[in-house]
């Protein structure tokens, strides 16, 4: 199955919702990637970014065409 979603490093790797082949966690690519590297990768691979980072939502206004972004607004989430 093709990857559809890129989970940002600020969200837990092991979460039942994204426990399928449609999801790739940034940790698998390198957890030291900058936001712009994540952005470019998602754009080139046609992935939707899932993140808690509001910077990605702001990025949408400045770049055309942007990758899709799902901005999750939750309280603190334990990484484990």
mmCIF file of the N, C-alpha and C atoms, coordinates in Angstrom:
data_MODEL
# 
_entry.id   MODEL 
# 
loop_
_atom_site.group_PDB 
_atom_site.id 
_atom_site.type_symbol 
_atom_site.label_atom_id 
_atom_site.label_alt_id 
_atom_site.label_comp_id 
_atom_site.label_asym_id 
_atom_site.label_entity_id 
_atom_site.label_seq_id 
_atom_site.pdbx_PDB_ins_code 
_atom_site.Cartn_x 
_atom_site.Cartn_y 
_atom_site.Cartn_z 
_atom_site.occupancy 
_atom_site.B_iso_or_equiv 
_atom_site.pdbx_formal_charge 
_atom_site.auth_seq_id 
_atom_site.auth_comp_id 
_atom_site.auth_asym_id 
_atom_site.auth_atom_id 
_atom_site.pdbx_PDB_model_num 
ATOM 1   N N  . UNK A 1 1  ? 0.841  -1.180 0.000  1.00 0.00 ? 1  UNK A N  1 
ATOM 2   C CA . UNK A 1 1  ? 0.000  0.000  0.000  1.00 0.00 ? 1  UNK A CA 1 
ATOM 3   C C  . UNK A 1 1  ? 0.889  1.246  0.000  1.00 0.00 ? 1  UNK A C  1 
ATOM 4   N N  . UNK A 1 2  ? 0.459  2.256  -0.681 1.00 0.00 ? 2  UNK A N  1 
ATOM 5   C CA . UNK A 1 2  ? 1.209  3.502  -0.808 1.00 0.00 ? 2  UNK A CA 1 
ATOM 6   C C  . UNK A 1 2  ? 1.076  4.362  0.444  1.00 0.00 ? 2  UNK A C  1 
ATOM 7   N N  . UNK A 1 3  ? 2.168  5.033  0.798  1.00 0.00 ? 3  UNK A N  1 
ATOM 8   C CA . UNK A 1 3  ? 2.146  5.967  1.925  1.00 0.00 ? 3  UNK A CA 1 
ATOM 9   C C  . UNK A 1 3  ? 1.306  7.180  1.542  1.00 0.00 ? 3  UNK A C  1 
ATOM 10  N N  . UNK A 1 4  ? 0.482  7.640  2.483  1.00 0.00 ? 4  UNK A N  1 
ATOM 11  C CA . UNK A 1 4  ? -0.401 8.782  2.247  1.00 0.00 ? 4  UNK A CA 1 
ATOM 12  C C  . UNK A 1 4  ? -0.134 9.891  3.259  1.00 0.00 ? 4  UNK A C  1 
ATOM 13  N N  . UNK A 1 5  ? 0.230  9.517  4.485  1.00 0.00 ? 5  UNK A N  1 
ATOM 14  C CA . UNK A 1 5  ? 0.379  10.476 5.570  1.00 0.00 ? 5  UNK A CA 1 
ATOM 15  C C  . UNK A 1 5  ? 1.798  10.445 6.134  1.00 0.00 ? 5  UNK A C  1 
ATOM 16  N N  . UNK A 1 6  ? 2.315  11.629 6.452  1.00 0.00 ? 6  UNK A N  1 
ATOM 17  C CA . UNK A 1 6  ? 3.601  11.778 7.120  1.00 0.00 ? 6  UNK A CA 1 
ATOM 18  C C  . UNK A 1 6  ? 3.342  12.331 8.513  1.00 0.00 ? 6  UNK A C  1 
ATOM 19  N N  . UNK A 1 7  ? 3.651  11.544 9.541  1.00 0.00 ? 7  UNK A N  1 
ATOM 20  C CA . UNK A 1 7  ? 3.433  11.950 10.922 1.00 0.00 ? 7  UNK A CA 1 
ATOM 21  C C  . UNK A 1 7  ? 4.661  12.719 11.385 1.00 0.00 ? 7  UNK A C  1 
ATOM 22  N N  . UNK A 1 8  ? 4.459  13.941 11.838 1.00 0.00 ? 8  UNK A N  1 
ATOM 23  C CA . UNK A 1 8  ? 5.558  14.782 12.306 1.00 0.00 ? 8  UNK A CA 1 
ATOM 24  C C  . UNK A 1 8  ? 6.148  14.213 13.591 1.00 0.00 ? 8  UNK A C  1 
ATOM 25  N N  . UNK A 1 9  ? 7.401  14.536 13.827 1.00 0.00 ? 9  UNK A N  1 
ATOM 26  C CA . UNK A 1 9  ? 8.141  14.002 14.972 1.00 0.00 ? 9  UNK A CA 1 
ATOM 27  C C  . UNK A 1 9  ? 7.535  14.425 16.317 1.00 0.00 ? 9  UNK A C  1 
ATOM 28  N N  . UNK A 1 10 ? 6.730  15.479 16.342 1.00 0.00 ? 10 UNK A N  1 
ATOM 29  C CA . UNK A 1 10 ? 6.146  15.938 17.601 1.00 0.00 ? 10 UNK A CA 1 
ATOM 30  C C  . UNK A 1 10 ? 4.920  15.129 18.018 1.00 0.00 ? 10 UNK A C  1 
ATOM 31  N N  . UNK A 1 11 ? 4.572  14.101 17.257 1.00 0.00 ? 11 UNK A N  1 
ATOM 32  C CA . UNK A 1 11 ? 3.481  13.193 17.612 1.00 0.00 ? 11 UNK A CA 1 
ATOM 33  C C  . UNK A 1 11 ? 4.059  11.811 17.872 1.00 0.00 ? 11 UNK A C  1 
ATOM 34  N N  . UNK A 1 12 ? 3.411  11.021 18.736 1.00 0.00 ? 12 UNK A N  1 
ATOM 35  C CA . UNK A 1 12 ? 3.970  9.718  19.098 1.00 0.00 ? 12 UNK A CA 1 
ATOM 36  C C  . UNK A 1 12 ? 4.064  8.762  17.910 1.00 0.00 ? 12 UNK A C  1 
ATOM 37  N N  . UNK A 1 13 ? 5.145  7.993  17.878 1.00 0.00 ? 13 UNK A N  1 
ATOM 38  C CA . UNK A 1 13 ? 5.352  7.004  16.810 1.00 0.00 ? 13 UNK A CA 1 
ATOM 39  C C  . UNK A 1 13 ? 4.370  5.859  16.914 1.00 0.00 ? 13 UNK A C  1 
ATOM 40  N N  . UNK A 1 14 ? 4.121  5.407  18.119 1.00 0.00 ? 14 UNK A N  1 
ATOM 41  C CA . UNK A 1 14 ? 3.302  4.221  18.319 1.00 0.00 ? 14 UNK A CA 1 
ATOM 42  C C  . UNK A 1 14 ? 1.911  4.639  18.784 1.00 0.00 ? 14 UNK A C  1 
ATOM 43  N N  . UNK A 1 15 ? 1.049  4.849  17.826 1.00 0.00 ? 15 UNK A N  1 
ATOM 44  C CA . UNK A 1 15 ? -0.321 5.265  18.103 1.00 0.00 ? 15 UNK A CA 1 
ATOM 45  C C  . UNK A 1 15 ? -1.213 4.432  17.190 1.00 0.00 ? 15 UNK A C  1 
ATOM 46  N N  . UNK A 1 16 ? -2.201 3.787  17.734 1.00 0.00 ? 16 UNK A N  1 
ATOM 47  C CA . UNK A 1 16 ? -2.992 2.820  16.969 1.00 0.00 ? 16 UNK A CA 1 
ATOM 48  C C  . UNK A 1 16 ? -3.630 3.413  15.716 1.00 0.00 ? 16 UNK A C  1 
ATOM 49  N N  . UNK A 1 17 ? -3.938 4.690  15.726 1.00 0.00 ? 17 UNK A N  1 
ATOM 50  C CA . UNK A 1 17 ? -4.580 5.304  14.560 1.00 0.00 ? 17 UNK A CA 1 
ATOM 51  C C  . UNK A 1 17 ? -3.707 5.212  13.321 1.00 0.00 ? 17 UNK A C  1 
ATOM 52  N N  . UNK A 1 18 ? -2.395 5.422  13.488 1.00 0.00 ? 18 UNK A N  1 
ATOM 53  C CA . UNK A 1 18 ? -1.529 5.356  12.309 1.00 0.00 ? 18 UNK A CA 1 
ATOM 54  C C  . UNK A 1 18 ? -0.638 4.119  12.312 1.00 0.00 ? 18 UNK A C  1 
ATOM 55  N N  . UNK A 1 19 ? -1.217 3.014  12.721 1.00 0.00 ? 19 UNK A N  1 
ATOM 56  C CA . UNK A 1 19 ? -0.518 1.729  12.696 1.00 0.00 ? 19 UNK A CA 1 
ATOM 57  C C  . UNK A 1 19 ? -0.911 0.959  11.437 1.00 0.00 ? 19 UNK A C  1 
ATOM 58  N N  . UNK A 1 20 ? -0.582 1.527  10.276 1.00 0.00 ? 20 UNK A N  1 
ATOM 59  C CA . UNK A 1 20 ? -0.848 0.855  9.005  1.00 0.00 ? 20 UNK A CA 1 
ATOM 60  C C  . UNK A 1 20 ? 0.169  1.333  7.973  1.00 0.00 ? 20 UNK A C  1 
ATOM 61  N N  . UNK A 1 21 ? 0.147  0.712  6.826  1.00 0.00 ? 21 UNK A N  1 
ATOM 62  C CA . UNK A 1 21 ? 1.106  1.041  5.774  1.00 0.00 ? 21 UNK A CA 1 
ATOM 63  C C  . UNK A 1 21 ? 0.861  2.399  5.118  1.00 0.00 ? 21 UNK A C  1 
ATOM 64  N N  . UNK A 1 22 ? -0.272 3.020  5.387  1.00 0.00 ? 22 UNK A N  1 
ATOM 65  C CA . UNK A 1 22 ? -0.560 4.336  4.806  1.00 0.00 ? 22 UNK A CA 1 
ATOM 66  C C  . UNK A 1 22 ? 0.224  5.451  5.494  1.00 0.00 ? 22 UNK A C  1 
ATOM 67  N N  . UNK A 1 23 ? 0.776  5.179  6.651  1.00 0.00 ? 23 UNK A N  1 
ATOM 68  C CA . UNK A 1 23 ? 1.419  6.199  7.473  1.00 0.00 ? 23 UNK A CA 1 
ATOM 69  C C  . UNK A 1 23 ? 2.927  5.953  7.552  1.00 0.00 ? 23 UNK A C  1 
ATOM 70  N N  . UNK A 1 24 ? 3.679  7.039  7.527  1.00 0.00 ? 24 UNK A N  1 
ATOM 71  C CA . UNK A 1 24 ? 5.110  6.985  7.797  1.00 0.00 ? 24 UNK A CA 1 
ATOM 72  C C  . UNK A 1 24 ? 5.400  8.052  8.848  1.00 0.00 ? 24 UNK A C  1 
ATOM 73  N N  . UNK A 1 25 ? 6.160  7.673  9.842  1.00 0.00 ? 25 UNK A N  1 
ATOM 74  C CA . UNK A 1 25 ? 6.517  8.636  10.891 1.00 0.00 ? 25 UNK A CA 1 
ATOM 75  C C  . UNK A 1 25 ? 7.846  9.259  10.516 1.00 0.00 ? 25 UNK A C  1 
ATOM 76  N N  . UNK A 1 26 ? 7.975  10.530 10.793 1.00 0.00 ? 26 UNK A N  1 
ATOM 77  C CA . UNK A 1 26 ? 9.198  11.249 10.460 1.00 0.00 ? 26 UNK A CA 1 
ATOM 78  C C  . UNK A 1 26 ? 10.429 10.573 11.058 1.00 0.00 ? 26 UNK A C  1 
ATOM 79  N N  . UNK A 1 27 ? 10.285 9.932  12.192 1.00 0.00 ? 27 UNK A N  1 
ATOM 80  C CA . UNK A 1 27 ? 11.388 9.231  12.847 1.00 0.00 ? 27 UNK A CA 1 
ATOM 81  C C  . UNK A 1 27 ? 12.042 8.225  11.899 1.00 0.00 ? 27 UNK A C  1 
ATOM 82  N N  . UNK A 1 28 ? 11.228 7.596  11.036 1.00 0.00 ? 28 UNK A N  1 
ATOM 83  C CA . UNK A 1 28 ? 11.748 6.619  10.080 1.00 0.00 ? 28 UNK A CA 1 
ATOM 84  C C  . UNK A 1 28 ? 12.622 7.277  9.016  1.00 0.00 ? 28 UNK A C  1 
ATOM 85  N N  . UNK A 1 29 ? 12.432 8.559  8.795  1.00 0.00 ? 29 UNK A N  1 
ATOM 86  C CA . UNK A 1 29 ? 13.195 9.302  7.789  1.00 0.00 ? 29 UNK A CA 1 
ATOM 87  C C  . UNK A 1 29 ? 14.404 9.997  8.388  1.00 0.00 ? 29 UNK A C  1 
ATOM 88  N N  . UNK A 1 30 ? 14.321 10.320 9.654  1.00 0.00 ? 30 UNK A N  1 
ATOM 89  C CA . UNK A 1 30 ? 15.364 11.066 10.342 1.00 0.00 ? 30 UNK A CA 1 
ATOM 90  C C  . UNK A 1 30 ? 14.703 12.103 11.220 1.00 0.00 ? 30 UNK A C  1 
ATOM 91  N N  . UNK A 1 31 ? 14.812 11.943 12.518 1.00 0.00 ? 31 UNK A N  1 
ATOM 92  C CA . UNK A 1 31 ? 14.079 12.821 13.429 1.00 0.00 ? 31 UNK A CA 1 
ATOM 93  C C  . UNK A 1 31 ? 14.721 14.195 13.583 1.00 0.00 ? 31 UNK A C  1 
ATOM 94  N N  . UNK A 1 32 ? 15.795 14.448 12.853 1.00 0.00 ? 32 UNK A N  1 
ATOM 95  C CA . UNK A 1 32 ? 16.461 15.748 12.918 1.00 0.00 ? 32 UNK A CA 1 
ATOM 96  C C  . UNK A 1 32 ? 16.128 16.639 11.717 1.00 0.00 ? 32 UNK A C  1 
ATOM 97  N N  . UNK A 1 33 ? 15.191 16.230 10.909 1.00 0.00 ? 33 UNK A N  1 
ATOM 98  C CA . UNK A 1 33 ? 14.838 17.012 9.722  1.00 0.00 ? 33 UNK A CA 1 
ATOM 99  C C  . UNK A 1 33 ? 14.246 18.351 10.130 1.00 0.00 ? 33 UNK A C  1 
ATOM 100 N N  . UNK A 1 34 ? 14.555 19.389 9.376  1.00 0.00 ? 34 UNK A N  1 
ATOM 101 C CA . UNK A 1 34 ? 13.946 20.706 9.601  1.00 0.00 ? 34 UNK A CA 1 
ATOM 102 C C  . UNK A 1 34 ? 12.531 20.708 9.029  1.00 0.00 ? 34 UNK A C  1 
ATOM 103 N N  . UNK A 1 35 ? 11.744 21.693 9.431  1.00 0.00 ? 35 UNK A N  1 
ATOM 104 C CA . UNK A 1 35 ? 10.379 21.814 8.899  1.00 0.00 ? 35 UNK A CA 1 
ATOM 105 C C  . UNK A 1 35 ? 10.391 21.945 7.381  1.00 0.00 ? 35 UNK A C  1 
ATOM 106 N N  . UNK A 1 36 ? 11.334 22.693 6.839  1.00 0.00 ? 36 UNK A N  1 
ATOM 107 C CA . UNK A 1 36 ? 11.379 22.875 5.382  1.00 0.00 ? 36 UNK A CA 1 
ATOM 108 C C  . UNK A 1 36 ? 11.736 21.569 4.661  1.00 0.00 ? 36 UNK A C  1 
ATOM 109 N N  . UNK A 1 37 ? 12.583 20.742 5.273  1.00 0.00 ? 37 UNK A N  1 
ATOM 110 C CA . UNK A 1 37 ? 12.900 19.438 4.679  1.00 0.00 ? 37 UNK A CA 1 
ATOM 111 C C  . UNK A 1 37 ? 11.681 18.520 4.706  1.00 0.00 ? 37 UNK A C  1 
ATOM 112 N N  . UNK A 1 38 ? 10.947 18.541 5.801  1.00 0.00 ? 38 UNK A N  1 
ATOM 113 C CA . UNK A 1 38 ? 9.719  17.750 5.907  1.00 0.00 ? 38 UNK A CA 1 
ATOM 114 C C  . UNK A 1 38 ? 8.718  18.218 4.862  1.00 0.00 ? 38 UNK A C  1 
ATOM 115 N N  . UNK A 1 39 ? 8.579  19.527 4.754  1.00 0.00 ? 39 UNK A N  1 
ATOM 116 C CA . UNK A 1 39 ? 7.647  20.138 3.806  1.00 0.00 ? 39 UNK A CA 1 
ATOM 117 C C  . UNK A 1 39 ? 7.960  19.695 2.376  1.00 0.00 ? 39 UNK A C  1 
ATOM 118 N N  . UNK A 1 40 ? 9.221  19.815 1.984  1.00 0.00 ? 40 UNK A N  1 
ATOM 119 C CA . UNK A 1 40 ? 9.642  19.452 0.620  1.00 0.00 ? 40 UNK A CA 1 
ATOM 120 C C  . UNK A 1 40 ? 9.441  17.964 0.356  1.00 0.00 ? 40 UNK A C  1 
ATOM 121 N N  . UNK A 1 41 ? 9.753  17.140 1.338  1.00 0.00 ? 41 UNK A N  1 
ATOM 122 C CA . UNK A 1 41 ? 9.571  15.697 1.182  1.00 0.00 ? 41 UNK A CA 1 
ATOM 123 C C  . UNK A 1 41 ? 8.088  15.361 1.005  1.00 0.00 ? 41 UNK A C  1 
ATOM 124 N N  . UNK A 1 42 ? 7.244  15.917 1.851  1.00 0.00 ? 42 UNK A N  1 
ATOM 125 C CA . UNK A 1 42 ? 5.798  15.667 1.750  1.00 0.00 ? 42 UNK A CA 1 
ATOM 126 C C  . UNK A 1 42 ? 5.267  16.141 0.402  1.00 0.00 ? 42 UNK A C  1 
ATOM 127 N N  . UNK A 1 43 ? 5.751  17.275 -0.045 1.00 0.00 ? 43 UNK A N  1 
ATOM 128 C CA . UNK A 1 43 ? 5.313  17.816 -1.327 1.00 0.00 ? 43 UNK A CA 1 
ATOM 129 C C  . UNK A 1 43 ? 5.745  16.898 -2.476 1.00 0.00 ? 43 UNK A C  1 
ATOM 130 N N  . UNK A 1 44 ? 6.993  16.453 -2.460 1.00 0.00 ? 44 UNK A N  1 
ATOM 131 C CA . UNK A 1 44 ? 7.501  15.616 -3.551 1.00 0.00 ? 44 UNK A CA 1 
ATOM 132 C C  . UNK A 1 44 ? 6.870  14.224 -3.567 1.00 0.00 ? 44 UNK A C  1 
ATOM 133 N N  . UNK A 1 45 ? 6.502  13.714 -2.397 1.00 0.00 ? 45 UNK A N  1 
ATOM 134 C CA . UNK A 1 45 ? 5.918  12.371 -2.294 1.00 0.00 ? 45 UNK A CA 1 
ATOM 135 C C  . UNK A 1 45 ? 4.387  12.395 -2.245 1.00 0.00 ? 45 UNK A C  1 
ATOM 136 N N  . UNK A 1 46 ? 3.810  13.590 -2.348 1.00 0.00 ? 46 UNK A N  1 
ATOM 137 C CA . UNK A 1 46 ? 2.352  13.758 -2.299 1.00 0.00 ? 46 UNK A CA 1 
ATOM 138 C C  . UNK A 1 46 ? 1.762  13.197 -0.999 1.00 0.00 ? 46 UNK A C  1 
ATOM 139 N N  . UNK A 1 47 ? 2.389  13.561 0.129  1.00 0.00 ? 47 UNK A N  1 
ATOM 140 C CA . UNK A 1 47 ? 1.944  13.108 1.441  1.00 0.00 ? 47 UNK A CA 1 
ATOM 141 C C  . UNK A 1 47 ? 1.220  14.231 2.180  1.00 0.00 ? 47 UNK A C  1 
ATOM 142 N N  . UNK A 1 48 ? 0.302  13.862 3.030  1.00 0.00 ? 48 UNK A N  1 
ATOM 143 C CA . UNK A 1 48 ? -0.363 14.795 3.925  1.00 0.00 ? 48 UNK A CA 1 
ATOM 144 C C  . UNK A 1 48 ? 0.393  14.782 5.252  1.00 0.00 ? 48 UNK A C  1 
ATOM 145 N N  . UNK A 1 49 ? 0.812  15.961 5.709  1.00 0.00 ? 49 UNK A N  1 
ATOM 146 C CA . UNK A 1 49 ? 1.531  16.078 6.973  1.00 0.00 ? 49 UNK A CA 1 
ATOM 147 C C  . UNK A 1 49 ? 0.526  16.129 8.122  1.00 0.00 ? 49 UNK A C  1 
ATOM 148 N N  . UNK A 1 50 ? 0.728  15.290 9.126  1.00 0.00 ? 50 UNK A N  1 
ATOM 149 C CA . UNK A 1 50 ? -0.074 15.339 10.353 1.00 0.00 ? 50 UNK A CA 1 
ATOM 150 C C  . UNK A 1 50 ? 0.853  15.841 11.448 1.00 0.00 ? 50 UNK A C  1 
ATOM 151 N N  . UNK A 1 51 ? 0.497  16.948 12.096 1.00 0.00 ? 51 UNK A N  1 
ATOM 152 C CA . UNK A 1 51 ? 1.404  17.609 13.019 1.00 0.00 ? 51 UNK A CA 1 
ATOM 153 C C  . UNK A 1 51 ? 0.667  18.346 14.127 1.00 0.00 ? 51 UNK A C  1 
ATOM 154 N N  . UNK A 1 52 ? 1.395  18.653 15.195 1.00 0.00 ? 52 UNK A N  1 
ATOM 155 C CA . UNK A 1 52 ? 0.926  19.571 16.234 1.00 0.00 ? 52 UNK A CA 1 
ATOM 156 C C  . UNK A 1 52 ? 1.573  20.940 16.056 1.00 0.00 ? 52 UNK A C  1 
ATOM 157 N N  . UNK A 1 53 ? 2.510  21.050 15.147 1.00 0.00 ? 53 UNK A N  1 
ATOM 158 C CA . UNK A 1 53 ? 3.323  22.247 14.925 1.00 0.00 ? 53 UNK A CA 1 
ATOM 159 C C  . UNK A 1 53 ? 2.551  23.277 14.093 1.00 0.00 ? 53 UNK A C  1 
ATOM 160 N N  . UNK A 1 54 ? 2.253  24.419 14.675 1.00 0.00 ? 54 UNK A N  1 
ATOM 161 C CA . UNK A 1 54 ? 1.485  25.453 13.966 1.00 0.00 ? 54 UNK A CA 1 
ATOM 162 C C  . UNK A 1 54 ? 2.275  26.079 12.819 1.00 0.00 ? 54 UNK A C  1 
ATOM 163 N N  . UNK A 1 55 ? 3.595  25.888 12.790 1.00 0.00 ? 55 UNK A N  1 
ATOM 164 C CA . UNK A 1 55 ? 4.395  26.441 11.695 1.00 0.00 ? 55 UNK A CA 1 
ATOM 165 C C  . UNK A 1 55 ? 3.945  25.904 10.339 1.00 0.00 ? 55 UNK A C  1 
ATOM 166 N N  . UNK A 1 56 ? 3.520  24.661 10.293 1.00 0.00 ? 56 UNK A N  1 
ATOM 167 C CA . UNK A 1 56 ? 3.078  24.087 9.026  1.00 0.00 ? 56 UNK A CA 1 
ATOM 168 C C  . UNK A 1 56 ? 1.795  24.757 8.534  1.00 0.00 ? 56 UNK A C  1 
ATOM 169 N N  . UNK A 1 57 ? 0.914  25.075 9.443  1.00 0.00 ? 57 UNK A N  1 
ATOM 170 C CA . UNK A 1 57 ? -0.317 25.776 9.049  1.00 0.00 ? 57 UNK A CA 1 
ATOM 171 C C  . UNK A 1 57 ? 0.010  27.148 8.484  1.00 0.00 ? 57 UNK A C  1 
ATOM 172 N N  . UNK A 1 58 ? 0.992  27.814 9.054  1.00 0.00 ? 58 UNK A N  1 
ATOM 173 C CA . UNK A 1 58 ? 1.422  29.115 8.550  1.00 0.00 ? 58 UNK A CA 1 
ATOM 174 C C  . UNK A 1 58 ? 2.114  28.984 7.205  1.00 0.00 ? 58 UNK A C  1 
ATOM 175 N N  . UNK A 1 59 ? 2.858  27.906 7.026  1.00 0.00 ? 59 UNK A N  1 
ATOM 176 C CA . UNK A 1 59 ? 3.568  27.652 5.765  1.00 0.00 ? 59 UNK A CA 1 
ATOM 177 C C  . UNK A 1 59 ? 2.615  27.585 4.577  1.00 0.00 ? 59 UNK A C  1 
ATOM 178 N N  . UNK A 1 60 ? 1.420  27.070 4.816  1.00 0.00 ? 60 UNK A N  1 
ATOM 179 C CA . UNK A 1 60 ? 0.437  26.911 3.740  1.00 0.00 ? 60 UNK A CA 1 
ATOM 180 C C  . UNK A 1 60 ? 0.142  28.243 3.061  1.00 0.00 ? 60 UNK A C  1 
ATOM 181 N N  . UNK A 1 61 ? 0.123  29.306 3.828  1.00 0.00 ? 61 UNK A N  1 
ATOM 182 C CA . UNK A 1 61 ? -0.207 30.623 3.294  1.00 0.00 ? 61 UNK A CA 1 
ATOM 183 C C  . UNK A 1 61 ? 0.896  31.178 2.399  1.00 0.00 ? 61 UNK A C  1 
ATOM 184 N N  . UNK A 1 62 ? 2.114  30.672 2.556  1.00 0.00 ? 62 UNK A N  1 
ATOM 185 C CA . UNK A 1 62 ? 3.258  31.227 1.837  1.00 0.00 ? 62 UNK A CA 1 
ATOM 186 C C  . UNK A 1 62 ? 3.697  30.404 0.634  1.00 0.00 ? 62 UNK A C  1 
ATOM 187 N N  . UNK A 1 63 ? 3.284  29.169 0.522  1.00 0.00 ? 63 UNK A N  1 
ATOM 188 C CA . UNK A 1 63 ? 3.771  28.290 -0.534 1.00 0.00 ? 63 UNK A CA 1 
ATOM 189 C C  . UNK A 1 63 ? 2.613  27.748 -1.366 1.00 0.00 ? 63 UNK A C  1 
ATOM 190 N N  . UNK A 1 64 ? 2.825  27.759 -2.656 1.00 0.00 ? 64 UNK A N  1 
ATOM 191 C CA . UNK A 1 64 ? 1.790  27.287 -3.557 1.00 0.00 ? 64 UNK A CA 1 
ATOM 192 C C  . UNK A 1 64 ? 2.430  26.408 -4.616 1.00 0.00 ? 64 UNK A C  1 
ATOM 193 N N  . UNK A 1 65 ? 2.000  25.213 -4.842 1.00 0.00 ? 65 UNK A N  1 
ATOM 194 C CA . UNK A 1 65 ? 0.976  24.504 -4.067 1.00 0.00 ? 65 UNK A CA 1 
ATOM 195 C C  . UNK A 1 65 ? 1.601  23.873 -2.827 1.00 0.00 ? 65 UNK A C  1 
ATOM 196 N N  . UNK A 1 66 ? 0.903  23.928 -1.738 1.00 0.00 ? 66 UNK A N  1 
ATOM 197 C CA . UNK A 1 66 ? 1.429  23.301 -0.518 1.00 0.00 ? 66 UNK A CA 1 
ATOM 198 C C  . UNK A 1 66 ? 1.046  21.824 -0.465 1.00 0.00 ? 66 UNK A C  1 
ATOM 199 N N  . UNK A 1 67 ? 1.774  21.037 0.343  1.00 0.00 ? 67 UNK A N  1 
ATOM 200 C CA . UNK A 1 67 ? 1.227  19.715 0.656  1.00 0.00 ? 67 UNK A CA 1 
ATOM 201 C C  . UNK A 1 67 ? 0.037  19.916 1.599  1.00 0.00 ? 67 UNK A C  1 
ATOM 202 N N  . UNK A 1 68 ? -0.791 18.934 1.706  1.00 0.00 ? 68 UNK A N  1 
ATOM 203 C CA . UNK A 1 68 ? -1.902 19.014 2.652  1.00 0.00 ? 68 UNK A CA 1 
ATOM 204 C C  . UNK A 1 68 ? -1.353 18.886 4.066  1.00 0.00 ? 68 UNK A C  1 
ATOM 205 N N  . UNK A 1 69 ? -2.001 19.573 4.997  1.00 0.00 ? 69 UNK A N  1 
ATOM 206 C CA . UNK A 1 69 ? -1.584 19.547 6.401  1.00 0.00 ? 69 UNK A CA 1 
ATOM 207 C C  . UNK A 1 69 ? -2.804 19.333 7.281  1.00 0.00 ? 69 UNK A C  1 
ATOM 208 N N  . UNK A 1 70 ? -2.689 18.389 8.197  1.00 0.00 ? 70 UNK A N  1 
ATOM 209 C CA . UNK A 1 70 ? -3.690 18.207 9.241  1.00 0.00 ? 70 UNK A CA 1 
ATOM 210 C C  . UNK A 1 70 ? -3.035 18.682 10.525 1.00 0.00 ? 70 UNK A C  1 
ATOM 211 N N  . UNK A 1 71 ? -3.557 19.763 11.081 1.00 0.00 ? 71 UNK A N  1 
ATOM 212 C CA . UNK A 1 71 ? -2.991 20.369 12.286 1.00 0.00 ? 71 UNK A CA 1 
ATOM 213 C C  . UNK A 1 71 ? -3.817 19.894 13.477 1.00 0.00 ? 71 UNK A C  1 
ATOM 214 N N  . UNK A 1 72 ? -3.219 19.041 14.285 1.00 0.00 ? 72 UNK A N  1 
ATOM 215 C CA . UNK A 1 72 ? -3.893 18.496 15.468 1.00 0.00 ? 72 UNK A CA 1 
ATOM 216 C C  . UNK A 1 72 ? -3.591 19.407 16.645 1.00 0.00 ? 72 UNK A C  1 
ATOM 217 N N  . UNK A 1 73 ? -4.642 19.844 17.308 1.00 0.00 ? 73 UNK A N  1 
ATOM 218 C CA . UNK A 1 73 ? -4.476 20.694 18.475 1.00 0.00 ? 73 UNK A CA 1 
ATOM 219 C C  . UNK A 1 73 ? -4.903 19.905 19.702 1.00 0.00 ? 73 UNK A C  1 
ATOM 220 N N  . UNK A 1 74 ? -3.898 19.331 20.367 1.00 0.00 ? 74 UNK A N  1 
ATOM 221 C CA . UNK A 1 74 ? -4.114 18.548 21.569 1.00 0.00 ? 74 UNK A CA 1 
ATOM 222 C C  . UNK A 1 74 ? -3.252 19.103 22.691 1.00 0.00 ? 74 UNK A C  1 
ATOM 223 N N  . UNK A 1 75 ? -3.546 18.688 23.885 1.00 0.00 ? 75 UNK A N  1 
ATOM 224 C CA . UNK A 1 75 ? -2.657 19.001 25.007 1.00 0.00 ? 75 UNK A CA 1 
ATOM 225 C C  . UNK A 1 75 ? -1.395 18.178 24.871 1.00 0.00 ? 75 UNK A C  1 
ATOM 226 N N  . UNK A 1 76 ? -0.623 18.106 25.894 1.00 0.00 ? 76 UNK A N  1 
ATOM 227 C CA . UNK A 1 76 ? 0.614  17.333 25.866 1.00 0.00 ? 76 UNK A CA 1 
ATOM 228 C C  . UNK A 1 76 ? 0.324  15.874 25.596 1.00 0.00 ? 76 UNK A C  1 
ATOM 229 N N  . UNK A 1 77 ? 1.148  15.266 24.736 1.00 0.00 ? 77 UNK A N  1 
ATOM 230 C CA . UNK A 1 77 ? 1.024  13.858 24.392 1.00 0.00 ? 77 UNK A CA 1 
ATOM 231 C C  . UNK A 1 77 ? 2.348  13.186 24.711 1.00 0.00 ? 77 UNK A C  1 
ATOM 232 N N  . UNK A 1 78 ? 2.295  12.110 25.475 1.00 0.00 ? 78 UNK A N  1 
ATOM 233 C CA . UNK A 1 78 ? 3.528  11.388 25.769 1.00 0.00 ? 78 UNK A CA 1 
ATOM 234 C C  . UNK A 1 78 ? 4.010  10.679 24.513 1.00 0.00 ? 78 UNK A C  1 
ATOM 235 N N  . UNK A 1 79 ? 5.300  10.750 24.265 1.00 0.00 ? 79 UNK A N  1 
ATOM 236 C CA . UNK A 1 79 ? 5.868  10.175 23.053 1.00 0.00 ? 79 UNK A CA 1 
ATOM 237 C C  . UNK A 1 79 ? 5.878  8.651  23.078 1.00 0.00 ? 79 UNK A C  1 
ATOM 238 N N  . UNK A 1 80 ? 5.804  8.047  24.239 1.00 0.00 ? 80 UNK A N  1 
ATOM 239 C CA . UNK A 1 80 ? 5.755  6.583  24.327 1.00 0.00 ? 80 UNK A CA 1 
ATOM 240 C C  . UNK A 1 80 ? 4.322  6.138  24.279 1.00 0.00 ? 80 UNK A C  1 
# 
